[in-house]
Amino acid sequence: MLETSARLLRLLALLQTPREWRGTELAARLSVSPRTVRNDIERLRSLGYPVHATRGSSGGYRLEPGADVPPLLLDDDEAVAVAVGLRTAANGGIAGIEETSLRALAKLERVLPSRLRHRLNALTTYTTPVPRDDGGPTVEADVLTSVVTAARDHETLRFDYRTHDGEPARRIAEPHRVVTWGRRWYLLGWDVERQDWRTYRVDRMVPRVPTGPRFTPREIPGGDAAAYVSSGVSSAAWRLHARVVVHAPATVLAERVSPAVGVVEAVDEHTCVLHTGADTVDVLAVHLGLLGAPFEVTDPPELVAHVRELARRYAAATPAVPDDAGG
């Protein structure tokens, strides 16, 4: 009986993964016959678990959502992952869920077996999070939920917004993706009035209800929302911007340059242009020195002057190569 109960728990854990399982796959995982799997499926159904079966060669079993399903089962790694996630959320940048996360974590820790409590205690004791700055931005949980729900349902979002200069504004956008970058949350959306892509800080947004009409999702520039947002956020924060001609194929340079550092634009098969920037010429010059390819700097003037000065220093710091005196 104990062996059967343990097998049922293992079967239930497999069925809770978001996929469909063939009977033969489940039998192999559980080291039993397909007939035993069918019998175990019927036992789960009798206990109230809605296990759906699909016939045919591509069919299988899956666990459907249900309001009356008994408590969720987690394996060891899943339980620890949930606990770590809750602890991180309690110290994160989403306002209003800290206390809820701690309550959920306390409930989970009470039911964890001792072996898992030891693993979780080790993670807690020997990891130290960097404390949040008091002035750091936080996102209200209901605001974040409203934004991602509008993106999921493809509904136009109307919201009050505080610009970078602190000025109040009102925006209408088609929300596509929410990206977390650094310690901030950003919405990538199509600005209806400006007819262009824009990135908005979610902590500066106050959604207005009801939402607007549904829209047809557009293709995100470059197909990568995270790369687009990180590139735009970085360039907006730079004090200095530079256009650098690099004598290397664009595909090669793109592998070395993060989207947060710059945008690579192909000129021909051997040359490309790097649009980059930084807060100081010193930092910018260091980035260029790490490109691993010849480059030409034409602007800004202060960067050109700084690179020339660096070239003079490096030349003076190395001994001259003697002429070949031999015949």
MARVEXTI-204729 format. One record per residue: residue number from 1; x, y, z of N, C-alpha, C in turn. Coordinates in pm, whole numbers, plus 32768, in hexadecimal, padded with zeros to 4 digits. Example, Ala and Ser with C-alpha at 12.3 -4.5 7.8 and 13.67 -1.06 7.14 Angstrom:
% residues 2
1;8527;7DC7;830C;84CE;7E3E;830C;8528;7EB6;830C
2;8505;7F1F;82C4;8557;7F96;82CA;850A;8003;8313
END
This chain:
% residues 327
1;8052;7F88;8000;8000;8000;8000;8056;807E;8000
2;80C5;8079;8051;811E;80EB;8056;815F;8103;7FCE
3;8187;8095;7F8B;81C4;80A3;7F07;8163;80E0;7EA4
4;80E5;80B5;7EA9;807F;80EB;7E4F;8069;817F;7E6A
5;8062;81A8;7EE8;804D;8235;7F0A;80C1;828A;7EDB
6;813C;825A;7EED;81B0;82A5;7EC0;81B0;82B4;7E29
7;8185;8248;7DE3;8180;824F;7D51;8116;82B2;7D23
8;80A4;82B7;7D68;803B;8317;7D44;806C;83A6;7D56
9;80B6;83C0;7DC0;80EC;8446;7DD4;814F;846A;7D66
10;81A1;840B;7D40;8200;8423;7CD3;81B7;843B;7C50
11;8150;83ED;7C35;8100;83FE;7BBC;80BE;8487;7BBB
12;8088;84AF;7C2C;8047;8532;7C34;80A9;85A2;7C1C
13;8122;8595;7C51;8189;85FB;7C3B;81AB;8607;7BA8
14;81B2;8596;7B61;81CF;859B;7AD1;815D;85DE;7A84
15;80E1;85BC;7AA9;806F;85F4;7A61;805E;868A;7A78
16;8098;86BF;7AE3;808C;874E;7AFF;80E8;87A2;7AA9
17;8144;8766;7A61;8196;87B2;7A04;8141;87D8;798B
18;815A;884F;7950;8104;887F;78E3;811F;883A;785E
19;80FD;87BC;7855;810E;8772;77D8;80B1;86FB;77DB
20;80AC;86B4;776B;805A;863D;7762;80B6;85C3;775F
21;8095;855E;77B1;80E9;84E7;77BF;80A8;846F;777B
22;80F4;8428;772A;80C5;83A8;76F6;80CA;8340;7766
23;8071;82DC;775B;806F;8273;77C0;80F3;822A;77CA
24;8134;8213;7757;81B4;81CB;7758;8221;821E;779D
25;821B;82A3;778D;827D;82F9;77D0;826C;82F2;7867
26;81EF;82FA;7894;81D5;82F2;7924;81FF;826A;795B
27;81E3;8201;790F;820A;817B;793C;82A1;8170;794C
28;82EB;81AA;78EB;837D;81A4;78F3;83B1;81F5;796A
29;8376;826A;7983;83A1;82BE;79F4;8386;8279;7A79
30;8318;822F;7A82;82F0;81F2;7B00;831E;8160;7B0C
31;8357;812C;7AA0;8386;80A1;7A9F;8315;803E;7AB8
32;82A4;8056;7A77;8230;7FFE;7A81;81FC;7FE5;79F4
33;8193;7F94;79EA;8157;7F77;7968;80F2;7FE3;7943
34;80D4;7FF3;78C1;806D;8052;7898;7FE6;8034;78D9
35;7FC9;7FB5;78F3;7F4A;7F94;7934;7F46;7FCC;79C2
36;7FB7;7FC4;7A0A;7FBD;7FFD;7A91;7FAA;8094;7A8C
37;7FE1;80D4;7A26;7FCE;8165;7A16;7F3B;8185;7A06
38;7EF5;8137;79B3;7E66;814F;799E;7E18;813E;7A20
39;7E3D;80D9;7A6C;7DF9;80C4;7AEC;7E15;8138;7B4E
40;7E92;8168;7B4E;7EB5;81D7;7BA6;7E6D;8257;7B7C
41;7E5C;826A;7AFB;7E12;82DF;7ACA;7D83;82DC;7AFF
42;7D46;8267;7AFB;7CBD;825A;7B2F;7CB8;8275;7BC5
43;7D1F;824D;7C0F;7D22;8269;7C9E;7D29;8300;7CB7
44;7D7A;8345;7C68;7D83;83D7;7C77;7CFD;841A;7C59
45;7CBA;83EA;7BF1;7C37;8423;7BCF;7BD3;840D;7C41
46;7BDA;8397;7C7F;7B7D;837C;7CEE;7B99;83D5;7D66
47;7C15;840B;7D6E;7C38;8465;7DDB;7C1A;84F7;7DBC
48;7BE7;850F;7D43;7BC0;8597;7D1F;7C1D;85E1;7CC3
49;7C85;859E;7C93;7CE2;85DE;7C37;7CAE;85D2;7BA7
50;7C98;8644;7B60;7C62;863E;7AD8;7CCE;861B;7A71
51;7CEC;859D;7A61;7D4F;8570;7A00;7D09;855B;797A
52;7D34;85A6;7917;7CF7;859E;7892;7D4A;8542;7839
53;7D07;84ED;77ED;7D4B;8490;7792;7D23;84B0;7703
54;7D87;84B3;76AB;7D70;84CA;761D;7D94;844B;75D2
55;7D39;841B;757E;7D50;839F;7533;7DA3;83BA;74B6
56;7DD7;8350;747D;7E23;835B;7401;7EB8;834E;741A
57;7F03;8347;73A8;7F94;8332;73B1;7FDB;83A7;73F4
58;7FA3;841F;73E8;7FE2;8495;7424;7FA0;84BB;74A8
59;7F46;8466;74D8;7EFD;8485;7552;7F4C;8463;75CF
60;7F0E;8482;7641;7F50;8467;76C0;7EFD;849A;7733
61;7F3D;84AA;77A6;7EFA;84D6;781F;7F2E;8560;7849
62;7ED4;85AF;7880;7EFC;862E;78BC;7E9A;8651;792B
63;7ECA;86A0;798A;7E78;86CA;79FB;7E3B;8751;79DA
64;7DB7;8757;79D8;7D73;87D4;79B8;7D60;8828;7A36
65;7D59;88AD;7A26;7D3E;8902;7A9A;7CB3;88E4;7AD3
66;7CA7;88EE;7B57;7C26;88D6;7B95;7C1F;8915;7C1D
67;7BAC;894F;7C3F;7B9D;8994;7CBE;7BA3;8936;7D35
68;7B7F;88B8;7D21;7B78;885A;7D91;7BEF;87FD;7D98
69;7C5A;881F;7D4D;7CCF;87C8;7D4E;7D12;87CE;7DD7
70;7D39;875C;7E12;7D7F;875C;7E92;7E03;87AA;7E8A
71;7E47;87C2;7EFC;7EBD;8819;7EFF;7F29;87F2;7E9B
72;7F71;8857;7E6F;7FDC;8847;7E0D;8050;87F8;7E4A
73;808C;87A1;7DFA;8100;8753;7E26;817D;878B;7DE3
74;81E8;879A;7E32;8267;87CB;7DFF;82D4;8766;7E20
75;8330;8750;7DC1;83A2;86FD;7DE4;8408;8752;7E30
76;8478;8716;7E59;84D7;875C;7EAF;850B;87DD;7E6F
77;853A;87D2;7DF1;8573;8847;7DAF;850A;88B4;7D99
78;8490;888C;7D77;8425;88ED;7D62;8402;8936;7DE3
79;83FE;88EE;7E53;83DD;892B;7ED3;8446;8992;7EFA
80;84C6;8970;7EE9;8531;89CE;7F0A;852B;8A47;7EAD
81;8510;8A30;7E2B;8508;8A9F;7DCC;8498;8B00;7DF0
82;8424;8ACA;7E18;83B4;8B1F;7E40;83D9;8B70;7EBC
83;8419;8B2F;7F1E;843F;8B74;7F98;84A2;8BE4;7F7E
84;8506;8BCA;7F29;8567;8C31;7F06;8523;8CA4;7EBD
85;84C7;8C82;7E62;847F;8CEB;7E19;842D;8D43;7E76
86;83EA;8D05;7ED8;839B;8D52;7F38;83F4;8DAC;7F8D
87;8467;8D7A;7FB7;84C1;8DCB;8006;84F7;8E40;7FB5
88;8514;8E27;7F36;8544;8E93;7EDF;84D6;8EFB;7ECA
89;845A;8ECD;7EB7;83EA;8F2A;7EA5;83D5;8F81;7F1E
90;83F1;8F4B;7F94;83DF;8F98;800F;8440;900C;8017
91;84B0;9002;7FCF;8513;906E;7FCE;851C;90B2;7F47
92;84B9;909C;7EF1;84C3;90CB;7E67;848A;9155;7E51
93;8473;9173;7DD1;8447;91F8;7DAB;83B4;9205;7D8B
94;8363;91A3;7DB7;82D2;91AC;7DA1;8291;91CA;7E27
95;8259;9241;7E32;821D;926C;7EB0;819A;9222;7EC8
96;8181;9204;7F47;8101;91CA;7F6C;80FF;9134;7F75
97;816B;90F1;7F4B;816B;905E;7F53;81D1;902A;7FB8
98;8218;9086;7FFC;827E;905A;805B;8241;9006;80CB
99;81D9;903D;810D;819B;8FF5;817D;8159;8F75;814C
100;8117;8F7B;80D8;80D8;8F03;80A1;813F;8E97;8085
101;81B1;8EBE;804F;821C;8E5E;8032;8251;8E1E;80B1
102;8262;8E6E;811B;8293;8E37;8199;822F;8DD7;81D8
103;81AD;8DF7;81CE;8148;8D9D;8205;814A;8D17;81BA
104;8150;8D1E;8135;8153;8CA4;80E4;81D2;8C53;8101
105;8242;8C9A;8113;82C0;8C55;8130;82B9;8C0F;81B7
106;827F;8C50;821B;8272;8C12;829F;821E;8B93;8298
107;81B1;8B96;824A;815D;8B1F;823C;81A9;8AAF;81F7
108;81F6;8AD1;8191;8241;8A6B;8148;82AC;8A2E;81A0
109;82F5;8A81;81EC;8361;8A4E;823F;832C;89EF;82AC
110;82B2;8A07;82DC;827B;89B1;8345;8261;8923;8313
111;8245;8913;8293;8225;888E;825F;829A;884C;8217
112;830B;8893;820D;837F;8856;81CC;83BC;87EB;8225
113;83E6;877C;81EC;842F;8718;823C;84B6;8751;8267
114;84EF;8716;82CD;856A;874D;8309;85DB;8758;82A4
115;85E7;86F8;8248;8655;86FC;81E8;864C;8777;818F
116;85D0;87A4;816F;85C0;881A;811B;85D0;889A;816D
117;85A4;8894;81EC;85B7;890A;8241;864B;8927;8252
118;869E;88BC;825B;872F;88D0;8268;8767;8911;81E9
119;8738;88E6;8175;8767;8923;80F6;873F;89B4;80EF
120;86C3;89D1;8114;8693;8A5B;810E;86DA;8AB2;8174
121;86F2;8A7C;81EC;8739;8ACA;8252;87C8;8AE9;8226
122;8807;8A8C;81E0;888E;8AA4;81AE;888D;8B16;8148
123;882A;8B13;80EE;881F;8B7F;808B;8807;8C05;80CF
124;87B6;8C05;8137;8795;8C81;817C;880B;8CB5;81CC
125;8853;8C5A;820E;88C0;8C82;8267;893A;8CB1;821B
126;8958;8C70;81AC;89D5;8C8C;8167;89C3;8CDD;80E6
127;8952;8D1D;80D7;893F;8D7E;806A;8910;8E00;80A8
128;8946;8E6F;8076;8925;8EF3;80AB;88F7;8F4D;803A
129;8879;8F73;8035;884C;8FCD;7FCC;887D;905B;7FE4
130;8894;90A4;7F78;88B7;9132;7F84;883A;917E;7FAD
131;883D;91CA;801B;87C3;920F;8045;8795;9274;7FDD
132;8714;9283;7FD3;86DD;92E5;7F77;86F4;9370;7FAC
133;8713;93CD;7F53;871C;9459;7F7B;8691;948B;7F9F
134;868A;94E2;8006;8609;9516;802E;85C5;9562;7FBD
135;8618;95A0;7F68;85DE;95EE;7EFC;85CA;95A0;7E7C
136;85E5;951B;7E80;85D8;94CA;7E08;8548;94BC;7DDD
137;852F;94B0;7D5A;84A5;94A8;7D2A;8466;9421;7D49
138;83E8;9423;7D6B;839B;93A9;7D7E;831F;93B0;7D27
139;82ED;933D;7D01;8276;9335;7CAC;8204;92FF;7D00
140;8191;9342;7CFA;811C;9311;7D41;80EC;9291;7CFD
141;80C9;922E;7D4E;80A1;91AC;7D18;8028;91B7;7CBD
142;7FC6;920C;7CE2;7F4E;9217;7C8F;7F6B;925D;7C0B
143;7FCC;92BA;7C0B;7FF4;92FC;7B8F;8036;9298;7B31
144;8093;924A;7B67;80D8;91E6;7B15;8075;9181;7ADD
145;8016;9157;7B30;7FB1;90F7;7B03;7F5B;9132;7A94
146;7F33;91B1;7AA2;7EE0;91F1;7A3B;7F2A;91FA;79B6
147;7FAB;9219;79BC;7FF9;922A;7941;800B;91A4;78F9
148;8033;913D;7943;804A;90BC;7901;7FC7;907C;78D3
149;7F59;9097;791A;7ED8;9063;78EE;7EAE;90A3;786B
150;7EC3;9126;785E;7EA2;916A;77E1;7EF8;9136;776E
151;7F77;9118;778B;7FCF;90E0;7723;7FA0;9055;76FB
152;7F7A;9005;775E;7F4A;8F7D;7740;7ECB;8F7F;76EC
153;7E6E;8FDB;770D;7DED;8FE1;76C9;7DEF;9039;764C
154;7E65;9073;762C;7E73;90C9;75B7;7E0F;913D;75BC
155;7E0A;9180;7630;7DB1;91F1;7643;7E03;9272;7651
156;7DDA;92D9;7609;7E1F;9359;760F;7E1B;938F;769D
157;7E8C;93C6;76C8;7E99;93F4;7752;7E9F;948D;7754
158;7E4A;94C9;77A7;7E4E;9559;77BF;7E85;956E;784C
159;7EE6;95C9;7859;7F22;95DB;78DD;7F5D;9667;78ED
160;7F5B;9695;796B;7FA3;970E;798F;8035;96E8;79A2
161;808E;9744;797C;811C;9722;797E;816E;9798;79B0
162;81D6;9779;79FB;8234;97DE;7A28;82B3;97CF;79D5
163;82D5;9837;7988;8346;9830;792C;83CA;9833;7979
164;8437;9824;792C;84BD;9826;7966;84D8;98AA;79AF
165;849B;9917;797E;84AC;999B;79BC;844B;99B2;7A2F
166;83F8;994F;7A4D;8399;995E;7ABA;8317;99A1;7A93
167;8305;99BB;7A12;828C;99FE;79E4;821B;9999;79D2
168;81A0;99C0;79F8;812E;9965;79E3;8107;995D;7951
169;80DE;98E9;7924;80B5;98D5;7898;804C;9868;7894
170;800F;985A;7821;7FAD;97F1;780C;7FD2;97A8;778C
171;7FCE;9724;7790;7FF9;96D4;771F;7F8E;966D;76FB
172;7F8C;9647;767B;7F39;95DA;7649;7F96;957D;75FD
173;7F9D;94FF;7626;7FFD;94A4;75EA;7FC3;9418;75DC
174;7FF7;93D1;757A;7FD8;9342;756B;8047;92F6;75B4
175;8029;92BC;7628;8092;9277;7676;80B7;91F1;7638
176;8137;91D8;762A;8165;915C;75EF;81B0;9102;7651
177;8212;9139;7698;825F;90E9;76F7;8287;9140;776E
178;828E;90FF;77E3;82C8;913F;7859;8350;90FE;7871
179;83B6;9152;787C;8440;9123;7889;8478;9155;790D
180;84B5;90FE;795A;84FD;9128;79D2;8591;9130;79B0
181;85CC;91A3;79C7;8658;91BB;79A4;8697;9209;7A15
182;8706;91D2;7A4B;873E;9211;7AC1;86DE;91FB;7B34
183;86B5;9267;7B73;8656;925F;7BE1;85D5;92A8;7BBE
184;85B9;92B5;7B3D;8543;92FD;7B11;84F0;92A7;7AB2
185;846F;92CB;7AA8;8413;9289;7A4B;83F0;92EC;79DD
186;83F2;92BB;7961;83D5;9310;78ED;8368;92D1;7897
187;8314;9326;7861;82B0;92F9;77FF;82E0;9321;7774
188;82E7;92BF;771B;8302;92DB;768E;827C;92DE;7646
189;825C;9351;760D;81DB;935F;75CC;81E0;93B8;7552
190;8178;93B0;7502;8169;9403;748B;8116;947D;74B3
191;8155;94F4;74B1;8110;956F;74D5;80B0;9595;7466
192;802F;9594;7486;7FC7;95AB;7420;7FD0;9637;73E7
193;7FE9;969B;743A;7FEC;9725;740B;806D;9745;73C0
194;80DD;970D;73EB;815D;9729;73AA;817C;96C9;7339
195;812B;965F;732E;813D;95FB;72C4;81CD;95C6;72BF
196;81FB;959E;7336;8284;956A;733F;8290;9518;73BF
197;82FA;94C6;73C4;8314;9477;743B;8349;94CF;74AA
198;831D;94B6;7525;834B;9501;7599;835F;94A1;760E
199;83B9;94C6;7668;83D1;947C;76E3;83A7;94D2;7758
200;8355;949B;77B1;8320;94E6;7822;834A;94A3;78A5
201;8370;94F2;7907;838A;94BF;798C;8305;94A0;79D0
202;82F3;9424;79FB;8273;93FC;7A36;825B;9442;7ABB
203;82C7;9462;7B05;82B4;94A7;7B85;8285;9537;7B74
204;8287;956A;7AF8;8256;95F1;7ADD;81CC;95F1;7A9E
205;8190;957A;7A91;8110;956D;7A4D;809D;9562;7AB1
206;802A;959D;7A8D;7FAD;958B;7AD6;7F42;9568;7A6F
207;7F26;94E7;7A5C;7EC4;94BF;79F5;7E3A;94F8;7A11
208;7DF4;9519;79A5;7D6B;954B;79AE;7D0C;94DE;797E
209;7C99;94D7;79BB;7C35;9473;7996;7BBA;94B9;7960
210;7B74;9475;7907;7B95;93F1;78CF;7C03;93FB;7867
211;7C38;9388;7842;7C9C;9387;77D8;7C5A;93A4;7752
212;7CAD;93BE;76ED;7C79;93E3;766B;7C58;936A;7615
213;7C44;937E;7595;7C1F;9310;753B;7C91;92AD;7528
214;7C6D;9236;74F9;7CD2;91CF;74DD;7D22;91F6;7461
215;7D9D;91C6;745A;7DF5;91E4;73EA;7E37;9165;73B8
216;7E68;916A;733E;7EB4;90FA;7306;7F47;910C;7328
217;7F84;90AD;736D;8010;90BD;7396;806C;90D6;731F
218;80CB;9130;7333;812F;914E;72CC;81AD;90FC;72E7
219;8201;90F5;7282;8280;90AF;7293;82E2;9109;72DC
220;831B;90D8;7349;8378;9127;7399;83F8;913D;7349
221;842E;91B8;7348;84A9;91D4;72FC;851A;9173;7321
222;854E;912F;72BC;85B9;90D0;72D3;858A;904C;730C
223;8508;9044;732F;84D1;8FC9;7365;84F7;8FAB;73F4
224;853F;9006;7436;856E;8FEE;74BF;854D;9066;7515
225;84E6;9059;7568;84BA;90C9;75BC;8525;90EF;7622
226;8567;908C;765D;85CC;90A9;76C3;8641;90F8;7688
227;866F;90CF;7611;86DF;9116;75D1;86B7;91A3;75AC
228;863D;91B4;757A;860F;9239;7552;8607;9296;75CA
229;85CE;9265;7637;85BF;92B8;76AE;8646;92D9;76EC
230;869D;9274;76FC;871E;928E;773A;8771;92F0;76E9
231;8769;92E6;7664;87B1;9342;760F;877A;93D0;761D
232;86F7;93DD;761C;86BA;9461;7627;86D0;94A1;76AE
233;86C6;9451;7718;86D9;9487;779F;8769;94B4;77B3
234;87C8;9466;7781;8854;948B;7790;8874;950B;7746
235;884A;9513;76C7;886B;9589;7677;882A;9606;76AD
236;87B3;95F8;76E8;8770;966D;7721;87BC;96A4;7799
237;8805;964C;77DF;884C;9677;7856;88D9;96A9;7838
238;890C;9693;77BD;8994;96BC;779F;89A0;9755;7797
239;8A0F;9789;77CC;8A2A;9817;77BC;8A70;9832;7738
240;8AC5;97D3;770D;8B0E;97E0;768F;8AE1;9773;762E
241;8AD1;9797;75B0;8AAF;9737;7547;8B1D;9739;74DD
242;8B3B;96C4;74A7;8BA6;96BC;7444;8B7D;9663;73D1
243;8BB1;9686;735B;8BA0;9635;72E3;8C2B;9608;72B9
244;8C43;9584;72C0;8CC8;954E;72AB;8CC6;94ED;7236
245;8D1E;9503;71D5;8D2D;94A7;7165;8D8D;9438;7191
246;8D60;93BC;7187;8DB1;934A;71B2;8DCE;92F3;7139
247;8E4C;92D0;7128;8E74;927D;70B6;8E6A;91EA;70DC
248;8DED;91BD;70E1;8DCD;9131;70FF;8D3F;9118;70CF
249;8D1F;909E;70A8;8C95;9081;707E;8C33;909D;70F0
250;8BBD;90CB;70CC;8B57;90EC;7130;8B31;9071;7183
251;8B2C;8FFC;7141;8B06;8F82;718A;8B6D;8F5F;71F5
252;8BED;8F78;71D7;8C57;8F5B;7238;8C50;8FBD;72AD
253;8C41;903E;728E;8C3E;90A2;72F9;8BC2;9094;7350
254;8B51;906D;7314;8AD5;905F;7360;8AE2;8FF3;73CB
255;8B38;8F8F;73B4;8B4E;8F27;7418;8B9D;8F5B;748F
256;8BE8;8FC6;747B;8C3C;8FFD;74E6;8BFA;9071;7530
257;8B95;90AD;74F4;8B59;9125;752D;8ACC;9107;755D
258;8AB4;911E;75DB;8A2E;910C;7614;89D3;917A;75E1
259;8951;915C;75CE;88F3;91C6;75A6;88EF;923A;7608
260;8914;9221;7686;8917;928C;76E9;898E;92EA;76D4
261;89F2;92BE;7685;8A6A;930E;766F;8A62;935D;75ED
262;8A21;9325;7589;8A18;936C;750A;89CD;931E;74A1
263;89B5;9362;7432;896E;9328;73C1;89CE;931F;734B
264;89D5;92A9;730E;8A30;9292;729E;89E3;929B;721B
265;8A18;92E8;71BE;89D7;92FB;713B;8A3A;92D6;70CC
266;8A17;9279;7075;8A71;924B;700B;8A82;92B6;6FA0
267;8AFD;92C4;6F70;8B1B;931C;6EFF;8B34;92C7;6E83
268;8B8E;9269;6E8F;8BA5;9205;6E28;8BD2;9186;6E6F
269;8C03;9124;6E25;8C24;90A3;6E63;8C9F;90AA;6EBD
270;8CEC;9117;6EB5;8D65;9123;6F07;8D61;9196;6F6A
271;8CFC;91E9;6F63;8CF8;9263;6FB4;8C6E;9278;6FEF
272;8C6A;92B3;7066;8BEB;92D4;70A6;8BF9;9353;70F6
273;8B87;9386;7125;8B86;93FE;7178;8B4B;93D9;71FF
274;8B8F;9404;7269;8B5F;93ED;72F0;8B2B;9470;7329
275;8AAB;9471;734C;8A70;94E4;7390;8A72;94C5;7425
276;8AC2;950E;746F;8AD4;94EF;74FB;8ADE;956F;754C
277;8AF9;9561;75CC;8B02;95D7;7621;8B27;95B2;76AE
278;8B39;9618;7702;8B5B;9605;778F;8B4E;968C;77D4
279;8B66;968C;7855;8B5F;970A;78A0;8BDF;975B;7897
280;8C50;9717;787F;8CD1;975C;7877;8D22;9729;7800
281;8D81;977A;77D2;8DD6;974F;7763;8E32;96DE;7790
282;8E56;96DA;780E;8EAE;9670;7840;8E6C;95E8;7830
283;8DED;95DE;785C;8DA5;955F;7851;8D91;953A;77BF
284;8D6E;959A;776E;8D56;9580;76E0;8DD5;954E;769C
285;8E47;958A;76BE;8EC5;955F;7682;8EE9;94D1;76AA
286;8ECB;94AC;7727;8EE5;9423;7754;8E92;93C0;7704
287;8E11;93E0;76EF;8DBA;9388;76A1;8DF1;9374;7613
288;8E21;93E1;75D7;8E54;93D7;754E;8ED3;9384;7549
289;8F26;938F;75B1;8FA1;9342;75B4;8F89;92AD;75C2
290;8F10;9286;75F1;8EF0;91F9;7602;8EAB;91BC;7588
291;8E99;920A;751E;8E53;91D7;74A8;8EA1;9169;7461
292;8F26;916E;746C;8F78;9108;742A;8F7F;9118;7394
293;8F6D;9192;7362;8F72;91AD;72D2;8F98;923F;72BC
294;8FD6;925F;7249;8FF6;92EB;722A;8F77;933F;7222
295;8F80;93BC;724D;8F0A;9412;7249;8F34;94A2;722F
296;8ED4;94F3;7204;8EE9;9581;71E9;8E80;95D2;7234
297;8EB0;9635;727F;8E56;968C;72CC;8E55;9715;728B
298;8DDD;9747;726C;8DD1;97CC;722D;8D86;982F;7284
299;8D37;97FD;72E2;8CEE;9855;733C;8CC2;9803;73B5
300;8CAC;9846;7426;8CB2;98D6;743F;8D44;9906;7449
301;8D5B;9988;743B;8DE4;99BD;743A;8E34;9999;74B8
302;8DF2;999C;752E;8E3C;997D;75A8;8E6C;98EC;75AB
303;8E21;9892;756B;8E4D;9807;7565;8EC2;97FA;7505
304;8EBC;9840;7494;8F2B;983D;7434;8FAB;986C;7477
305;8FA1;98DB;74C2;9017;9911;7506;904A;98B0;7570
306;8FF0;986E;75B6;9019;9812;761F;905D;9797;75E5
307;9029;9761;7577;9067;96EC;7538;90F2;970F;7505
308;9103;9789;74CD;9187;97B5;749E;91E9;97BE;7513
309;91B9;97F2;7585;920F;97FD;75FA;9236;9773;762E
310;91D5;9715;762D;91F3;968D;7658;925B;964C;75FB
311;924C;9664;7578;92AB;962C;7518;9337;9661;7533
312;9340;96E4;7554;93C3;9720;7572;9400;96E3;75EF
313;93AB;96CE;7656;93DC;9694;76D3;940C;9605;76BE
314;93BD;95B7;7674;93E3;952C;765D;9464;9524;760B
315;9470;957C;75A9;94EA;957B;7558;9563;959F;75AD
316;9553;95FF;7609;95C2;9628;765F;95E2;95BE;76C8
317;9580;956B;76E8;9594;9506;7751;95DA;9489;771E
318;95EB;947C;769D;962C;9405;7665;96B0;942C;7626
319;9718;93D9;7637;979B;93FB;75FD;9797;93F5;7565
320;97E7;9446;752A;97ED;9448;7498;982E;93C5;7467
321;97FF;9395;73F6;9838;931B;73BA;98B6;9342;736F
322;9929;930A;7393;99A4;9330;734E;99A4;9303;72BD
323;99E9;9354;726A;99F5;932F;71DC;9A4C;92B3;71CF
324;9A2F;9263;716B;9A7E;91EB;7152;9B07;9213;711E
325;9B6C;9201;7171;9BF3;922B;714A;9C3C;91C1;70FB
326;9C07;9148;70FB;9C4B;90DC;70B5;9C37;90E3;7021
327;9C8D;90A2;6FD6;9C80;90A1;6F47;9C45;9021;6F17
END
